[in-house]
Amino acid sequence: MNSQIIESLTALIAGMGTVFIVLILISLVIGSFQYISKHEKHTKGPSVKIDPVEYQKDQDQASENEDMKKIVAAISLALSYELGISADRLRIRSLRRS
């Protein structure tokens, strides 16, 4: 009985020690990322600055294009249903907002 307790405690300590050592190694690896990122900043080329106003205009235009695609898809679906033909056979050439 006494030898089982000693073996159990030995296994417990060995398991906990292994986990503790692995956690320390993970901590060291994560800590080394700090030095890797500093090294990469020095080796990169010149940084490009983005004007927030231009970026917002680009985002607005992209969202407008997505809206237009959704509108064209809805119109194509409605026309194909009404005409009784496949939507693949329809071609919407222009669309104007009023």
Residue pairs with C-beta under 8 A, 6 or more apart in sequence:
68 95
71 95
72 92
72 95
75 92
75 95
76 87
76 90
76 92
77 87
79 87
79 90
80 86
80 87
80 89
80 90
83 90
